[in-house]
Amino acid sequence: MKVFYFTATGNCLDVAKRFGGELYSIPKVLKGNQFHFEDEKIGLVFPCYGFAAPNIVREFIEKITLKSPYIFVIMTYGNKLAGGVNWFVRFAKENNIQIQYADGLLMIDNYLPIFDIDKQKMKRKNIEVNLSRLLNDVNQEKLYIRSETFSDSMWTKAIQYFIKINPNFNTDKDFSIGNDCNHCGTCVKVCPRDNIKLDELKLVYGGNCEFCLSCINLCPQKAIRLRKESNPNARFMNENVTLKEIITANN
């Protein structure tokens, strides 16, 4: 089994590891030269962005060829999934990838513009129980696509349209760097887009931001901040994943 994942603060890497098999980082695959993969079972694990898939995952799907009788998708989310899963199943089909199983997994929401990480950690989200169900489903090769309501579909279409007509929404222009930055380079190493450079001991963003917020959440000094966020002192990294693993996945 091969499992492809995209992770920023460790949630999806944690989930991907639970499924076992060979793990492939989506950012690293995109930087390589192998784009055809075959196996008896193939998994895709990634977060929900804007009630759909992150841009880096879309690029991955458009570029690769997956050959397997059973392809499963786990989309992690922290608050509302809307029509994200169904949007992705259709998108994959348009790119000649047929999904046999697709569902979501509620986890800690690390979208800092809206959510306070400290409050998120206090919520009961039954992550282990729900993950166990997903693991069992995939182990038994269950055929299932999460259903969506008309409202779910409209939410996804509305948010995706808003993002499309607002190119400055969720970009690195929203970031500020404090004087407490010690130029450790962690942000450079965890960025899946190679979008951050240390130029004469100054952080420079290149404008090709995935807005995964890995650089902000994982900064040891909490020196990188959003201009508007609910709790500048609250940050998140999945407790079952190490910083070294995230660096290895995205660098």
Secondary structure, 3 states (H helix, E strand, C coil): CEEEECCCCCHHHHHHHHHCCEEEEHHHHHHCCCCEEECCCEEEEEECECCECCHHHHHHHHHCEEECCCEEEEEEECCCCCCHHHHHHHHHHHCCCCCCEEEEEECCCCCCCCCCHHHHHHCCCCHHHHHHHHHHHHHCCCCEECCCCHHHHHHHHHHHHHHHHCCCCCCHHHEEECCCCCCCCHHHHHCCCCCEEECCCCEEECCCCCCCCHHHHCCCCCCEEECCCCCCCCCCCCCCCCHHHHHHHHC
